[in-house]
Amino acid sequence: MKKYYKTLGLKEGASKQDIKKAFNKLSDELDPKKNDNQDFFIEETKKLKEAYDKLMNSYRVSALSPVPVLYTC
């Protein structure tokens, strides 16, 4: 997971809003359409999308997973 935070230029444990904001900013800067469709920008955009999907999916999974119940005796 560290790799994905680093790809987006964030510290580990960043909030969902920070991830979204960083993704939007970087994807706009690296947009292949704005940068003559160079292969570098296409590959970087793919890496950003992968990082965004993985991190946002981890938030979705954690939101849907049941909260463990701790029993004390």
C-alpha positions as CSV (number, residue, x, y, z in Angstrom):
1,M,0.0,0.0,0.0
2,K,2.9,2.4,0.7
3,K,3.7,2.4,-3.1
4,Y,0.2,3.7,-3.9
5,Y,0.4,6.5,-1.4
6,K,3.8,7.5,-2.8
7,T,2.5,7.4,-6.3
8,L,-0.1,10.0,-5.4
9,G,2.4,12.0,-3.3
10,L,0.7,11.3,0.0
11,K,1.7,10.1,3.4
12,E,0.4,6.7,4.4
13,G,-3.0,6.8,6.0
14,A,-4.2,9.9,4.1
15,S,-8.0,10.5,4.1
16,K,-10.3,9.6,1.4
17,Q,-10.7,13.2,0.5
18,D,-7.0,13.8,0.3
19,I,-6.6,10.7,-2.0
20,K,-9.3,12.0,-4.3
21,K,-7.9,15.6,-4.4
22,A,-4.3,14.3,-5.1
23,F,-5.6,12.0,-7.9
24,N,-7.6,14.8,-9.6
25,K,-4.7,17.2,-9.4
26,L,-2.1,14.8,-10.7
27,S,-4.3,13.3,-13.4
28,D,-5.0,16.7,-14.7
29,E,-1.3,17.6,-14.8
30,L,-0.3,14.3,-16.5
31,D,-3.3,14.1,-18.9
32,P,-1.9,12.6,-22.2
33,K,-4.2,14.8,-24.2
34,K,-2.6,17.9,-22.8
35,N,0.9,16.5,-23.2
36,D,1.0,15.4,-26.8
37,N,0.1,11.8,-26.0
38,Q,3.7,10.9,-25.0
39,D,4.1,7.4,-23.7
40,F,5.5,8.7,-20.4
41,F,2.3,10.5,-19.6
42,I,0.1,7.5,-20.7
43,E,2.1,5.2,-18.3
44,E,2.0,7.6,-15.4
45,T,-1.7,8.1,-15.8
46,K,-2.2,4.3,-15.7
47,K,-0.1,4.2,-12.4
48,L,-2.2,7.0,-10.9
49,K,-5.4,5.2,-11.8
50,E,-4.2,1.9,-10.3
51,A,-3.1,3.7,-7.1
52,Y,-6.4,5.5,-6.8
53,D,-8.5,2.4,-7.4
54,K,-6.5,0.3,-4.9
55,L,-6.7,3.0,-2.2
56,M,-10.3,3.8,-2.7
57,N,-11.2,0.1,-2.8
58,S,-9.5,-0.3,0.6
59,Y,-11.8,2.4,2.0
60,R,-14.8,0.7,0.5
61,V,-13.9,-2.7,1.9
62,S,-13.2,-1.3,5.3
63,A,-16.5,0.5,5.3
64,L,-18.4,-2.7,4.4
65,S,-16.7,-5.1,6.6
66,P,-18.4,-5.9,9.9
67,V,-17.0,-4.5,13.1
68,P,-15.6,-7.3,15.2
69,V,-17.3,-7.9,18.5
70,L,-15.1,-8.4,21.5
71,Y,-16.4,-10.5,24.3
72,T,-15.0,-10.3,27.8
73,C,-15.5,-13.0,30.3
